[in-house]
């Protein structure tokens, strides 16, 4: 091996330092993964090789040259094992039988040369260094071709593109990283190791071009800074008389670098990004504009239209959907979409893996989740499979949660307000990390819009109810006075009913009945328009059921069955007003009795259970009222909780709206569906008290709650044929 100069060997020292640093950082990052450990072994192998070359060039000792040649024999083996680890189906082969045999023979030859140095002077020995070079180069090329064949086998997947990046980088390192190219070869090797390390750590495809872009921009920045220093310092002669001039120019150059480095770096990165990623600046500009526009929007429907329109204009999004939390806090409802129709609703109970993961972790990338699943144990893949299945149904490669961060000390859990789902179906990994951060900024602005909309809607609702209450009070006074006079006049005539004709008596009875019905309408209207007032205390739902059943007749109670509790532990109490909850249950039972009518087969069932995470972030006590009546109709579902809408003759249409408002003011909700017997099922969900709050709740607090504002994006619960 020829003796190299010190200047030429300095690049080998650089390559060795970078190799040891990268290998150490990778193995320290995650030594439990074979892929990281095998790459670290390859880095240490290269580091020892270049370190030996550096000392050989520095000292000209033949032992360092011999060590460099010998350690190079291990490079094909360590490279093949490291690159094979990127292909899961291949495993860690480490070369074939032919390669192992050739490597063993060459290693024996090197040991012979170390023991019998005179053998190196024989004419045929000149073939050994050439054989070592051919063996190393051929082995590295074989390892690279294994990556290429794996990329072709996985064509059409994100893994294939990632392997192609790795293959072309390996070819470039083989062509330009050879020690035969003095100065440049070791530097190319250092850059190659850095790129492979980033390929290992940054598993996403879009992150790799970003790394390449930053490496290129950093290289250009180094060139600019070096040129600036050279311009000011190289021409100065190095003698004692020019020391002050040298120091002055160095200070000027340093000051110029400090002033110019940031704008120059920004300009270089902007130019390179515009050259390599022409569509990325467009998406960034649109997302920044969208974030600014959302600051002036207060209506959620307008917000959804604006978001979809801007994403469509970007040209980078082919599928998008915006989901917002419904009024009851039980699911996310579709507020707007771009492209094919996605899921209309995401129930918190049935889509738990997605909801909990994005609330806890933040933005979710489908390709990252798929790679995480591959590394999971089989028993832990169930939730991940459900999560990926939900993202597939949403037609999304990126899901960004819209959350509100609670204020105050100790408030750490964010409140989920919605989610933005986006995808570009033309690409395997559509969005880079930087673009994900831009989407996070957009949903942060959307969260402020949703919160401001809630405050605005609550104020509108409060003003509306205040006006409604004033109108109701005046209307009640104006209606009840004449109603009382009408009914009183009829009752005065009651003693003489026997002398009247049958038709006349019937008409007078109709007048009394209608006066009573109208009086009930006025009373319920007053109840609906007033803010809820109640004595909030610890309430056992079994006491509410027992007290409500006592209000029914014996015949009615005979048609109602109390089913065993559907829970593996005692049903916890709730915090509420017992009288108000009794009114809700009584209304549901009366509606169910009306639904089953006089049918001898008609039955009603009451069941209690505990539903985990039934109300967003807390457990709920579920109280089911089921019947085997005619069930639900589509028209009734649409208008079930609309005031004054009724399907019963003589009904007021206010019973269920009042019940819904009472339950909502207890921070609960009413769900409606179909029972197992094709009848109606009403489920009242109330927040369950935990043991500590139940134990500390001895007294009662009188409160006055403002009614919740209805959200324009919230769907109405499904209905029942009752009210």
C-alpha positions as CSV (number, residue, x, y, z in Angstrom):
1,X,0.0,0.0,0.0
2,X,1.6,3.3,-1.0
3,X,2.4,5.9,1.6
4,X,-0.1,8.8,1.6
5,X,0.6,12.3,2.6
6,X,-0.7,13.8,5.9
7,X,-3.1,16.1,4.1
8,X,-4.6,13.3,2.1
9,X,-5.0,11.1,5.2
10,X,-6.9,13.8,7.1
11,X,-10.1,13.0,5.2
12,X,-9.7,9.4,6.4
13,X,-9.6,10.8,10.0
14,X,-12.8,12.7,9.3
15,X,-14.5,9.6,7.9
16,X,-13.4,7.5,10.9
17,X,-14.6,10.1,13.4
18,X,-18.0,10.4,11.7
19,X,-18.3,6.6,11.5
20,X,-17.6,6.1,15.2
21,X,-19.9,9.0,16.1
22,X,-22.8,7.7,14.0
23,X,-22.4,4.1,15.1
24,X,-22.4,5.2,18.8
25,X,-25.4,7.4,18.4
26,X,-27.4,4.7,16.6
27,X,-26.7,2.0,19.1
28,X,-27.3,4.3,22.0
29,X,-30.6,5.3,20.5
30,X,-32.1,1.8,20.6
31,X,-29.8,-1.1,21.2
32,X,-32.8,-3.5,21.5
33,X,-33.3,-3.4,17.7
34,X,-31.1,-5.7,15.6
35,X,-31.3,-3.2,12.7
36,X,-29.6,-0.5,14.8
37,X,-27.0,-2.8,16.2
38,X,-26.0,-4.2,12.8
39,X,-25.7,-0.8,11.3
40,X,-23.5,0.3,14.2
41,X,-21.2,-2.7,13.6
42,X,-20.9,-1.7,10.0
43,X,-20.0,1.9,11.1
44,X,-17.4,0.7,13.5
45,X,-15.9,-1.6,10.8
46,X,-15.6,1.4,8.5
47,X,-14.3,3.6,11.3
48,X,-11.5,1.1,12.1
49,X,-10.6,0.9,8.4
50,X,-10.3,4.6,7.9
51,X,-8.6,5.1,11.2
52,X,-5.9,2.6,10.1
53,X,-5.5,4.4,6.8
54,X,-5.1,7.7,8.6
55,X,-2.3,6.3,10.8
56,X,-0.7,4.7,7.8
57,X,-0.6,8.0,5.9
58,X,0.6,9.8,9.0
59,X,3.4,7.4,10.1
60,X,4.1,5.2,7.0
61,X,4.2,2.1,9.3
62,X,3.4,-1.0,7.3
63,X,1.5,-2.5,10.2
64,X,-1.2,0.1,9.8
65,X,-1.5,-0.6,6.1
66,X,-1.8,-4.3,6.9
67,X,-4.5,-3.7,9.5
68,X,-6.5,-1.5,7.0
69,X,-6.4,-4.3,4.4
70,X,-7.3,-7.0,6.9
71,X,-10.2,-5.1,8.5
72,X,-11.5,-4.3,5.0
73,X,-12.2,-8.0,4.5
74,X,-15.0,-7.7,7.1
75,X,-16.7,-4.9,5.2
76,X,-18.7,-7.1,2.8
77,X,-19.9,-9.2,5.7
78,X,-21.0,-6.3,7.9
79,X,-22.5,-4.4,5.0
80,X,-24.5,-7.3,3.8
81,X,-25.9,-8.0,7.3
82,X,-26.7,-4.3,7.8
83,X,-28.4,-3.8,4.4
84,X,-30.3,-7.1,4.7
85,X,-31.8,-5.8,7.9
86,X,-33.7,-3.2,5.9
87,X,-35.5,-6.1,4.1
88,X,-37.7,-8.0,6.7
89,X,-38.2,-11.0,4.5
90,X,-34.5,-11.6,4.0
91,X,-33.1,-11.5,7.6
92,X,-29.4,-11.1,8.4
93,X,-27.7,-13.4,6.0
94,X,-24.2,-12.1,6.1
95,X,-23.0,-13.4,2.8
96,X,-23.0,-16.8,1.0
97,X,-20.7,-19.8,1.1
98,X,-18.5,-18.5,-1.8
99,X,-18.1,-15.1,-0.2
100,X,-17.2,-16.7,3.2
101,X,-14.6,-19.1,1.5
102,X,-12.9,-16.3,-0.4
103,X,-12.9,-14.0,2.6
104,X,-11.3,-16.8,4.7
105,X,-8.6,-17.5,2.2
106,X,-7.7,-13.8,1.9
107,X,-7.6,-13.5,5.7
108,X,-5.2,-16.5,5.9
109,X,-3.0,-14.8,3.3
110,X,-3.0,-11.6,5.4
111,X,-1.9,-13.6,8.5
112,X,0.8,-15.3,6.5
113,X,2.1,-11.8,5.4
114,X,2.1,-10.7,9.0
115,X,4.1,-13.7,10.2
116,X,6.4,-14.1,7.2
117,X,6.9,-10.5,5.9
118,X,9.3,-11.6,3.2
119,X,6.5,-13.3,1.3
120,X,5.2,-9.9,0.3
121,X,8.4,-9.5,-1.9
122,X,7.5,-12.5,-4.1
123,X,6.2,-11.6,-7.6
124,X,2.9,-13.4,-7.2
125,X,2.0,-11.5,-4.0
126,X,1.1,-8.5,-6.0
127,X,-2.1,-10.3,-6.8
128,X,-3.2,-10.4,-3.2
129,X,-4.0,-6.7,-2.8
130,X,-5.8,-6.7,-6.1
131,X,-7.8,-9.8,-4.9
132,X,-8.6,-8.0,-1.7
133,X,-9.8,-4.9,-3.6
134,X,-11.9,-7.0,-5.9
135,X,-13.3,-9.1,-3.0
136,X,-14.3,-6.0,-1.0
137,X,-15.8,-4.1,-4.0
138,X,-17.6,-7.1,-5.3
139,X,-19.0,-8.0,-1.8
140,X,-20.3,-4.4,-1.3
141,X,-21.8,-4.4,-4.7
142,X,-23.5,-7.8,-4.0
143,X,-25.0,-6.4,-0.8
144,X,-26.3,-3.3,-2.6
145,X,-27.9,-5.5,-5.3
146,X,-29.7,-7.5,-2.6
147,X,-31.4,-4.2,-1.7
148,X,-32.3,-3.6,-5.3
149,X,-33.8,-7.0,-5.8
150,X,-35.9,-6.5,-2.6
151,X,-37.1,-3.1,-3.9
152,X,-38.3,-4.7,-7.1
153,X,-40.1,-7.4,-5.1
154,X,-41.9,-4.8,-3.0
155,X,-42.8,-2.6,-6.0
156,X,-45.8,-0.4,-5.3
157,X,-45.2,0.0,-1.6
158,X,-43.5,2.6,0.6
159,X,-40.8,0.1,1.4
160,X,-39.8,-0.3,-2.2
161,X,-39.2,3.5,-2.6
162,X,-37.2,3.5,0.6
163,X,-35.0,0.6,-0.5
164,X,-34.4,2.4,-3.9
165,X,-33.2,5.5,-2.0
166,X,-30.8,3.2,-0.1
167,X,-29.6,1.3,-3.2
168,X,-28.8,4.5,-5.2
169,X,-27.0,6.0,-2.2
170,X,-25.0,2.8,-1.9
171,X,-24.0,2.9,-5.6
172,X,-22.9,6.5,-5.2
173,X,-20.8,5.6,-2.2
174,X,-19.2,2.7,-4.0
175,X,-18.4,4.9,-7.0
176,X,-17.1,8.0,-5.2
177,X,-16.2,6.7,-1.8
178,X,-13.3,4.6,-2.9
179,X,-10.0,5.2,-1.1
180,X,-8.4,5.4,-4.6
181,X,-10.0,8.9,-4.8
182,X,-7.8,10.8,-2.4
183,X,-9.5,13.4,-0.2
184,X,-13.0,13.0,-1.6
185,X,-13.6,9.2,-1.1
186,X,-13.6,9.3,2.8
187,X,-15.8,12.4,2.8
188,X,-18.3,10.7,0.5
189,X,-18.2,7.7,2.9
190,X,-19.0,9.9,5.9
191,X,-21.9,11.5,4.0
192,X,-23.2,8.0,3.0
193,X,-23.2,6.8,6.6
194,X,-25.1,9.9,7.7
195,X,-27.7,9.3,5.0
196,X,-28.1,5.6,5.9
197,X,-28.4,6.6,9.6
198,X,-31.2,9.0,8.7
199,X,-32.8,6.3,6.6
200,X,-32.8,4.1,9.7
201,X,-34.1,6.7,12.1
202,X,-36.4,8.6,9.8
203,X,-38.5,5.8,8.4
204,X,-40.7,8.0,6.3
205,X,-39.9,8.5,2.6
206,X,-40.5,12.2,2.6
207,X,-38.1,12.7,5.5
208,X,-35.2,11.4,3.4
209,X,-35.4,14.0,0.6
210,X,-35.6,16.6,3.3
211,X,-32.4,15.2,4.8
212,X,-30.7,15.3,1.4
213,X,-31.9,18.9,0.9
214,X,-30.6,20.0,4.3
215,X,-27.3,18.3,3.6
216,X,-27.0,20.1,0.3
217,X,-28.0,23.4,1.8
218,X,-25.5,22.9,4.6
219,X,-22.8,22.1,2.1
220,X,-23.4,25.2,0.1
221,X,-23.5,27.3,3.3
222,X,-20.1,25.8,4.3
223,X,-18.8,26.7,0.9
224,X,-20.1,30.3,1.2
225,X,-18.6,30.8,4.7
226,X,-15.3,29.2,3.7
227,X,-15.1,31.5,0.7
228,X,-15.8,34.5,2.8
229,X,-13.0,33.6,5.2
230,X,-10.6,32.8,2.4
231,X,-11.4,36.1,0.7
232,X,-10.4,38.0,3.8
233,X,-7.5,35.8,5.2
234,X,-5.8,33.8,2.5
235,X,-4.0,36.8,0.8
236,X,-2.4,37.9,4.1
237,X,1.3,36.8,4.4
238,X,2.0,34.8,7.6
239,X,4.7,36.7,9.4
240,X,4.9,38.5,12.7
241,X,4.3,41.9,11.2
242,X,0.8,40.9,9.8
243,X,-0.6,39.4,12.9
244,X,-2.8,42.4,13.8
245,X,-4.1,42.5,10.2
246,X,-4.9,38.8,10.3
247,X,-6.7,39.1,13.6
248,X,-8.6,42.1,12.3
249,X,-9.7,40.4,9.1
250,X,-10.7,37.3,11.0
251,X,-12.9,39.4,13.3
252,X,-14.4,41.1,10.3
253,X,-15.1,37.7,8.6
254,X,-16.6,36.4,11.8
255,X,-18.9,39.4,12.1
256,X,-19.9,39.1,8.5
257,X,-20.7,35.4,9.0
258,X,-22.8,36.0,12.1
259,X,-24.8,38.7,10.2
260,X,-25.2,36.8,7.0
261,X,-25.5,33.1,8.0
262,X,-29.2,33.1,8.8
263,X,-30.5,35.0,5.7
264,X,-28.1,33.1,3.4
265,X,-29.2,29.8,4.9
266,X,-32.8,30.7,4.5
267,X,-32.3,31.8,0.9
268,X,-30.3,28.6,0.0
269,X,-32.9,26.3,1.5
270,X,-35.7,28.3,-0.2
271,X,-34.0,28.0,-3.6
272,X,-33.2,24.3,-3.2
273,X,-36.8,23.6,-2.0
274,X,-38.3,25.4,-4.9
275,X,-36.0,23.3,-7.2
276,X,-36.6,19.9,-5.6
277,X,-40.1,20.3,-4.2
278,X,-42.0,22.7,-6.4
279,X,-45.5,22.0,-4.9
280,X,-44.4,22.2,-1.3
281,X,-44.2,26.1,-1.1
282,X,-47.7,26.3,-2.6
283,X,-49.2,24.0,0.2
284,X,-47.2,26.0,2.8
285,X,-48.6,29.3,1.6
286,X,-52.2,28.0,1.4
287,X,-52.1,26.5,4.9
288,X,-50.6,29.7,6.4
289,X,-53.3,31.8,4.6
290,X,-56.0,29.4,5.8
291,X,-54.7,29.7,9.4
292,X,-55.0,33.5,9.1
293,X,-58.5,33.4,7.6
294,X,-59.8,31.1,10.3
295,X,-59.1,33.9,12.8
296,X,-62.0,35.9,11.3
297,X,-64.6,33.0,11.2
298,X,-67.0,32.3,14.0
299,X,-69.5,29.9,12.4
300,X,-68.5,26.2,12.2
301,X,-70.3,25.5,9.0
302,X,-68.5,28.4,7.3
303,X,-65.2,27.2,8.8
304,X,-65.8,23.7,7.3
305,X,-66.5,25.2,3.8
306,X,-63.5,27.4,4.0
307,X,-61.1,24.5,5.0
308,X,-62.4,22.2,2.2
309,X,-62.2,25.0,-0.4
310,X,-58.6,26.0,0.5
311,X,-57.4,22.3,0.6
312,X,-59.0,21.8,-2.8
313,X,-57.1,24.8,-4.2
314,X,-53.8,23.5,-2.9
315,X,-53.6,20.7,-5.5
316,X,-51.9,18.5,-2.8
317,X,-55.1,17.1,-1.2
318,X,-57.4,14.7,-3.1
319,X,-59.4,13.5,0.0
320,X,-60.2,15.5,3.1
321,X,-62.9,15.4,5.8
322,X,-63.6,17.6,8.9
323,X,-65.3,16.1,11.9
324,X,-66.7,18.0,14.9
325,X,-67.8,16.8,18.3
326,X,-71.5,16.5,18.6
327,X,-73.5,18.3,21.3
328,X,-73.7,15.2,23.5
329,X,-70.0,14.5,23.4
330,X,-70.6,10.9,22.2
331,X,-69.1,11.1,18.8
332,X,-67.6,13.1,15.9
333,X,-69.9,14.1,13.1
334,X,-68.9,14.9,9.5
335,X,-69.0,18.7,9.0
336,X,-67.5,18.8,5.5
337,X,-65.5,16.7,3.1
338,X,-63.6,16.8,-0.2
339,X,-63.5,13.8,-2.5
340,X,-65.3,10.6,-1.9
341,X,-67.9,10.4,0.9
342,X,-66.2,9.2,4.1
343,X,-67.8,7.9,7.3
344,X,-70.7,10.1,8.5
345,X,-70.0,9.6,12.2
346,X,-67.3,8.3,14.5
347,X,-68.7,7.1,17.8
348,X,-66.4,7.4,20.7
349,X,-67.3,4.0,22.0
350,X,-66.8,2.0,18.8
351,X,-63.8,4.0,17.5
352,X,-61.9,4.1,20.8
353,X,-58.4,3.2,19.5
354,X,-58.3,6.1,17.1
355,X,-60.0,8.6,19.4
356,X,-57.8,7.9,22.4
357,X,-54.5,7.6,20.4
358,X,-54.9,10.9,18.6
359,X,-56.0,12.7,21.7
360,X,-53.0,11.4,23.6
361,X,-50.3,11.4,20.9
362,X,-51.5,14.1,18.4
363,X,-51.3,13.8,14.6
364,X,-51.3,10.3,13.3
365,X,-49.6,9.2,10.0
366,X,-50.9,6.0,8.5
367,X,-47.5,4.9,7.2
368,X,-45.9,5.4,10.6
369,X,-48.6,3.4,12.3
370,X,-48.1,0.6,9.8
371,X,-44.4,0.3,10.6
372,X,-45.1,0.5,14.3
373,X,-47.5,-2.4,13.9
374,X,-44.8,-4.5,12.2
375,X,-42.6,-4.2,15.3
376,X,-45.4,-5.0,17.7
377,X,-46.0,-8.3,19.3
378,X,-49.0,-10.2,17.9
379,X,-51.1,-9.8,21.0
380,X,-50.6,-6.0,20.9
381,X,-51.7,-5.6,17.3
382,X,-55.5,-5.7,17.8
383,X,-55.9,-2.0,18.7
384,X,-53.4,-1.0,16.0
385,X,-55.4,-3.0,13.4
386,X,-58.7,-1.3,14.5
387,X,-56.9,2.1,14.3
388,X,-55.7,1.5,10.8
389,X,-59.1,0.1,9.7
390,X,-60.7,3.3,10.9
391,X,-58.2,5.5,9.0
392,X,-58.9,3.4,5.9
393,X,-62.6,4.0,6.3
394,X,-61.9,7.7,6.7
395,X,-59.7,7.6,3.5
396,X,-57.0,9.4,5.4
397,X,-53.2,9.1,5.5
398,X,-53.0,11.9,8.1
399,X,-55.4,12.5,11.0
400,X,-54.9,15.7,13.1
401,X,-57.0,16.1,16.2
402,X,-58.7,19.4,17.0
403,X,-58.2,19.9,20.7
404,X,-58.7,22.6,23.3
405,X,-56.1,22.8,26.1
406,X,-57.8,23.3,29.5
407,X,-56.6,26.3,31.4
408,X,-55.5,26.4,35.0
409,X,-53.1,24.4,37.1
410,X,-53.3,20.6,37.0
411,X,-55.4,20.6,33.8
412,X,-53.4,18.4,31.4
413,X,-55.9,16.3,29.5
414,X,-57.0,18.1,26.3
415,X,-60.7,18.3,25.3
416,X,-61.3,16.8,21.9
417,X,-63.3,19.1,19.6
418,X,-62.9,17.4,16.3
419,X,-60.5,16.0,13.7
420,X,-59.1,16.9,10.3
421,X,-58.4,14.0,8.0
422,X,-56.4,14.5,4.7
423,X,-54.8,12.3,2.0
424,X,-53.2,12.6,-1.4
425,X,-54.1,9.3,-3.0
426,X,-51.4,9.8,-5.7
427,X,-48.6,9.3,-3.2
428,X,-47.6,6.6,-0.8
429,X,-46.5,9.1,1.9
430,X,-48.1,12.4,0.9
431,X,-47.1,14.8,3.7
432,X,-43.7,15.6,5.2
433,X,-43.1,16.4,8.9
434,X,-43.0,20.1,8.2
435,X,-46.4,19.9,6.4
436,X,-47.8,18.0,9.3
437,X,-46.8,20.8,11.6
438,X,-48.5,23.3,9.2
439,X,-51.7,21.2,9.5
440,X,-51.4,21.3,13.3
441,X,-51.3,25.1,13.1
442,X,-54.5,25.1,11.0
443,X,-56.4,22.9,13.4
444,X,-55.2,25.1,16.3
445,X,-56.9,28.0,14.6
446,X,-59.9,25.8,14.0
447,X,-60.1,25.0,17.7
448,X,-60.3,28.7,18.6
449,X,-63.0,29.1,16.0
450,X,-65.0,26.2,17.5
451,X,-64.6,27.6,21.0
452,X,-65.6,31.1,19.9
453,X,-68.6,29.6,18.1
454,X,-69.6,27.8,21.2
455,X,-69.5,31.0,23.3
456,X,-71.4,32.9,20.6
457,X,-74.1,30.1,20.3
458,X,-74.4,29.9,24.1
459,X,-75.0,33.7,24.3
460,X,-77.5,33.5,21.5
461,X,-79.3,30.6,23.2
462,X,-79.3,32.5,26.5
463,X,-80.7,35.6,24.9
464,X,-83.3,33.5,23.0
465,X,-84.4,31.7,26.2
466,X,-84.6,35.0,28.1
467,X,-86.8,36.4,25.4
468,X,-88.8,33.2,25.3
469,X,-89.2,33.2,29.0
470,X,-90.5,36.8,29.0
471,X,-92.9,35.9,26.2
472,X,-94.0,32.7,27.9
473,X,-94.8,34.5,31.2
474,X,-96.8,37.1,29.4
475,X,-98.5,34.6,27.2
476,X,-99.3,32.4,30.1
477,X,-100.9,35.3,31.9
478,X,-102.9,36.3,28.8
479,X,-104.0,32.7,28.0
480,X,-104.7,31.3,31.5
481,X,-107.0,34.2,32.5
482,X,-109.5,33.6,29.7
483,X,-109.0,29.8,30.1
484,X,-109.9,30.0,33.7
485,X,-113.0,32.1,32.9
486,X,-114.1,29.6,30.2
487,X,-113.6,26.6,32.5
488,X,-115.3,28.4,35.4
489,X,-118.3,29.3,33.3
490,X,-118.7,25.7,32.2
491,X,-118.4,24.3,35.7
492,X,-121.0,26.8,36.9
493,X,-123.3,25.2,34.4
494,X,-122.4,21.7,35.6
495,X,-125.4,21.2,38.0
496,X,-127.8,21.8,35.1
497,X,-126.1,19.3,32.8
498,X,-128.8,16.7,33.4
499,X,-131.4,19.0,31.9
500,X,-129.3,19.6,28.7
501,X,-129.5,17.7,25.6
502,X,-126.8,15.0,25.1
503,X,-125.0,16.9,22.3
504,X,-124.8,20.0,24.4
505,X,-123.4,18.1,27.4
506,X,-120.8,16.5,25.1
507,X,-119.7,19.9,23.7
508,X,-119.3,21.3,27.2
509,X,-117.2,18.3,28.3
510,X,-115.0,18.8,25.2
511,X,-114.6,22.5,26.2
512,X,-113.4,21.5,29.7
513,X,-111.0,18.8,28.3
514,X,-109.5,21.2,25.7
515,X,-109.1,23.9,28.3
516,X,-107.2,21.4,30.6
517,X,-105.0,20.3,27.6
518,X,-104.2,23.9,26.7
519,X,-103.3,24.7,30.3
520,X,-100.9,21.7,30.3
521,X,-99.3,23.1,27.1
522,X,-98.8,26.5,28.7
523,X,-97.4,24.9,31.9
524,X,-94.9,22.7,29.9
525,X,-94.0,25.7,27.7
526,X,-93.1,27.6,30.8
527,X,-91.0,24.7,32.1
528,X,-89.2,24.4,28.8
529,X,-88.4,28.1,28.6
530,X,-87.0,28.5,32.2
531,X,-83.3,27.8,33.1
532,X,-82.9,24.5,34.9
533,X,-82.9,24.9,38.7
534,X,-82.3,21.9,41.0
535,X,-80.9,20.5,44.2
536,X,-77.7,18.7,43.0
537,X,-76.7,15.9,45.3
538,X,-75.7,12.3,45.4
539,X,-78.5,10.3,43.7
540,X,-78.9,6.5,43.5
541,X,-80.6,5.5,40.2
542,X,-82.4,2.6,41.9
543,X,-84.1,5.1,44.2
544,X,-85.2,7.1,41.1
545,X,-86.6,4.0,39.5
546,X,-88.5,3.0,42.6
547,X,-89.9,6.5,43.2
548,X,-91.0,6.7,39.6
549,X,-92.8,3.4,39.6
550,X,-94.8,4.4,42.6
551,X,-96.3,7.2,40.5
552,X,-97.8,4.7,38.1
553,X,-101.0,2.6,38.5
554,X,-100.8,-1.0,39.4
555,X,-101.9,-2.1,35.9
556,X,-99.1,0.0,34.4
557,X,-96.5,-1.4,36.8
558,X,-97.5,-4.9,35.9
559,X,-96.3,-4.3,32.3
560,X,-92.9,-3.1,33.4
561,X,-90.0,-5.4,34.2
562,X,-86.8,-4.5,36.1
563,X,-83.9,-6.4,34.5
564,X,-80.7,-7.4,36.4
565,X,-77.9,-4.8,36.3
566,X,-75.6,-5.3,33.4
567,X,-72.4,-4.7,35.3
568,X,-69.6,-6.6,37.0
569,X,-69.6,-4.2,39.9
570,X,-72.2,-2.2,41.8
571,X,-73.8,0.6,39.9
572,X,-72.2,3.9,41.1
573,X,-74.4,6.9,42.0
574,X,-74.8,10.0,39.9
575,X,-74.8,13.7,40.9
576,X,-78.1,15.3,40.1
577,X,-81.6,16.5,41.1
578,X,-83.7,13.4,42.0
579,X,-87.0,15.1,41.2
580,X,-85.8,16.2,37.8
581,X,-84.4,12.7,37.0
582,X,-87.7,11.2,38.1
583,X,-89.5,13.5,35.7
584,X,-87.3,12.3,32.9
585,X,-87.9,8.6,33.7
586,X,-91.6,9.1,34.2
587,X,-91.9,10.7,30.8
588,X,-90.0,7.9,29.1
589,X,-92.2,5.2,30.8
590,X,-95.4,7.0,29.8
591,X,-94.2,7.3,26.2
592,X,-93.3,3.6,26.2
593,X,-96.8,2.7,27.7
594,X,-98.4,4.7,24.9
595,X,-96.2,2.9,22.3
596,X,-97.3,-0.6,23.4
597,X,-100.9,0.5,23.7
598,X,-103.5,-2.0,24.9
599,X,-101.7,-5.0,23.3
600,X,-101.6,-7.9,25.8
601,X,-98.2,-8.8,24.5
602,X,-96.8,-5.3,25.2
603,X,-93.9,-5.2,27.6
604,X,-91.4,-2.6,28.9
605,X,-88.0,-3.3,30.4
606,X,-85.8,-1.1,32.6
607,X,-82.0,-2.0,32.7
608,X,-79.1,-0.3,34.4
609,X,-75.4,-0.6,33.4
610,X,-72.1,1.2,33.5
611,X,-70.6,2.3,30.2
612,X,-66.9,2.8,30.1
613,X,-66.0,6.2,28.5
614,X,-69.7,6.6,27.7
615,X,-69.4,10.4,28.0
616,X,-66.2,11.5,26.3
617,X,-63.6,11.3,29.1
618,X,-65.7,9.8,31.9
619,X,-67.7,6.7,32.7
620,X,-71.5,6.8,32.5
621,X,-74.4,5.2,34.2
622,X,-76.8,4.0,31.5
623,X,-80.5,3.7,32.2
624,X,-82.3,1.8,29.4
625,X,-86.1,1.9,28.9
626,X,-87.0,-0.6,26.1
627,X,-90.4,-1.7,24.7
628,X,-91.6,-4.1,22.1
629,X,-93.9,-1.6,20.5
630,X,-94.0,-0.6,16.8
631,X,-90.5,0.9,16.9
632,X,-89.0,3.9,15.2
633,X,-89.9,5.6,11.9
634,X,-87.5,7.7,9.9
635,X,-89.7,10.8,10.0
636,X,-90.0,10.5,13.8
637,X,-86.3,10.2,14.1
638,X,-85.8,13.5,12.3
639,X,-88.1,15.5,14.6
640,X,-88.0,13.6,17.9
641,X,-86.6,16.4,20.0
642,X,-88.1,19.3,18.1
643,X,-90.4,21.2,20.5
644,X,-94.2,20.9,19.8
645,X,-93.7,18.0,17.4
646,X,-95.8,15.0,18.5
647,X,-97.3,11.9,17.0
648,X,-99.8,11.4,19.8
649,X,-103.3,12.7,19.8
650,X,-103.5,15.2,22.6
651,X,-99.7,15.4,23.1
652,X,-97.9,18.7,23.6
653,X,-94.7,17.8,21.9
654,X,-92.6,19.1,24.8
655,X,-92.1,16.1,27.0
656,X,-89.0,14.8,25.3
657,X,-87.4,18.2,24.7
658,X,-87.8,19.0,28.4
659,X,-86.3,15.6,29.3
660,X,-83.4,16.2,27.0
661,X,-82.7,19.6,28.5
662,X,-82.8,18.2,32.0
663,X,-80.4,15.4,31.1
664,X,-78.0,17.8,29.3
665,X,-78.0,20.1,32.3
666,X,-76.8,17.0,34.3
667,X,-73.9,16.8,31.7
668,X,-75.5,13.7,30.2
669,X,-77.2,12.7,27.0
670,X,-80.2,10.6,25.7
671,X,-79.6,8.0,23.1
672,X,-82.4,6.4,21.1
673,X,-82.3,3.2,19.1
674,X,-84.1,0.0,18.4
675,X,-84.6,-2.6,21.1
676,X,-84.0,-6.3,20.7
677,X,-87.7,-6.8,20.1
678,X,-87.8,-4.2,17.3
679,X,-89.4,-1.6,19.6
680,X,-87.9,1.6,20.9
681,X,-84.9,1.9,23.3
682,X,-84.2,5.1,25.2
683,X,-80.9,5.3,27.0
684,X,-80.2,8.0,29.6
685,X,-76.4,8.4,30.1
686,X,-75.4,10.3,33.3
687,X,-71.8,10.9,34.5
688,X,-70.9,8.3,37.1
689,X,-69.6,9.5,40.4
690,X,-66.3,8.0,41.5
691,X,-65.8,6.7,45.0
692,X,-64.0,9.8,46.3
693,X,-66.6,12.3,45.0
694,X,-69.5,10.0,46.2
695,X,-68.0,9.7,49.7
696,X,-67.5,13.5,50.0
697,X,-71.0,14.4,48.6
698,X,-73.0,14.6,51.8
699,X,-75.1,17.7,51.2
700,X,-76.8,19.3,48.3
701,X,-76.0,22.4,46.3
702,X,-78.6,24.5,44.8
703,X,-77.6,25.5,41.3
704,X,-79.0,27.3,38.3
705,X,-77.6,26.1,35.0
706,X,-77.7,27.8,31.7
707,X,-79.1,25.6,29.0
708,X,-76.5,24.3,26.6
709,X,-76.2,26.0,23.3
710,X,-77.1,23.8,20.4
711,X,-74.4,23.4,17.8
712,X,-75.1,23.8,14.1
713,X,-73.0,20.7,13.4
714,X,-74.6,18.4,16.0
715,X,-77.1,15.8,14.8
716,X,-80.2,15.2,16.7
717,X,-80.4,11.9,18.6
718,X,-82.4,9.2,17.1
719,X,-86.1,9.3,18.1
720,X,-88.9,7.2,19.5
721,X,-92.6,7.1,18.5
722,X,-93.6,8.5,21.8
723,X,-93.6,12.3,22.1
